[in-house]
Amino acid sequence: YLAQSGGESVQAGDSLRLSCTAFGRSFLYNAMGWFRRAPGKDLEFVAAINWNGDSTYYSDAANGRFSISRVNAENSLYLQMSALKPEDTAVYYCTADSASSSIRRGAENYGMDYWGNGTQVTVSS
């Protein structure tokens, strides 16, 4: 399973880092990513990273402010968020694609089939 941490309430303009660690299996050779769901809105893609970290992809909302990274030796995934805005308020989900080492932009939910329980990020103005 994917265990998440790092969500909290912050002020607009602050930075925050979300963490995700896999237990029970390794995603060493799998693409991973982050999604979010804001109150009353649909699930939204945030960022994805391929198995070794040399390829990343971001949503327009995340591009330039968020950075996805991974440490395979720790079986961990991170999302560094900066210049946070109230519209970033959401439950953030760590995900993994058990079937691919590459980012599958054309697949539903980028092919992610393992999901963490989510962590709440609240940004106040």
Solvent accessible surface area in square Angstrom, and as a share of the most:
residue,aa,sasa,rsa
1,Y,156,0.59
2,L,6,0.03
3,A,35,0.27
4,Q,35,0.16
5,S,62,0.40
6,G,31,0.30
7,G,26,0.25
8,E,95,0.43
9,S,83,0.54
10,V,17,0.10
11,Q,103,0.46
12,A,46,0.36
13,G,53,0.51
14,D,57,0.29
15,S,63,0.41
16,L,16,0.08
17,R,128,0.47
18,L,0,0.00
19,S,24,0.16
20,C,1,0.01
21,T,39,0.22
22,A,6,0.05
23,F,97,0.40
24,G,88,0.85
25,R,89,0.32
26,S,60,0.38
27,F,1,0.00
28,L,61,0.30
29,Y,137,0.52
30,N,14,0.07
31,A,0,0.00
32,M,4,0.02
33,G,0,0.00
34,W,0,0.00
35,F,5,0.02
36,R,15,0.05
37,R,110,0.40
38,A,18,0.14
39,P,105,0.66
40,G,92,0.89
41,K,136,0.57
42,D,119,0.62
43,L,51,0.25
44,E,66,0.30
45,F,25,0.10
46,V,0,0.00
47,A,0,0.00
48,A,0,0.00
49,I,4,0.02
50,N,16,0.08
51,W,87,0.31
52,N,71,0.36
53,G,29,0.28
54,D,111,0.57
55,S,50,0.32
56,T,60,0.35
57,Y,67,0.26
58,Y,44,0.17
59,S,21,0.13
60,D,140,0.72
61,A,41,0.32
62,A,1,0.01
63,N,101,0.52
64,G,80,0.77
65,R,39,0.14
66,F,8,0.04
67,S,56,0.36
68,I,8,0.04
69,S,48,0.31
70,R,29,0.11
71,V,60,0.34
72,N,43,0.22
73,A,106,0.82
74,E,99,0.45
75,N,37,0.19
76,S,7,0.04
77,L,0,0.00
78,Y,26,0.10
79,L,0,0.00
80,Q,73,0.32
81,M,0,0.00
82,S,40,0.26
83,A,51,0.39
84,L,2,0.01
85,K,85,0.36
86,P,56,0.35
87,E,114,0.51
88,D,0,0.00
89,T,28,0.16
90,A,1,0.01
91,V,43,0.25
92,Y,0,0.00
93,Y,45,0.17
94,C,0,0.00
95,T,0,0.00
96,A,0,0.00
97,D,0,0.00
98,S,40,0.26
99,A,79,0.61
100,S,20,0.13
101,S,44,0.29
102,S,63,0.41
103,I,30,0.15
104,R,92,0.34
105,R,147,0.54
106,G,86,0.83
107,A,32,0.25
108,E,153,0.69
109,N,57,0.29
110,Y,34,0.13
111,G,13,0.13
112,M,10,0.04
113,D,77,0.40
114,Y,77,0.29
115,W,86,0.30
116,G,6,0.06
117,N,147,0.75
118,G,22,0.21
119,T,19,0.11
120,Q,85,0.38
121,V,0,0.00
122,T,44,0.26
123,V,7,0.04
124,S,47,0.30
125,S,122,0.79
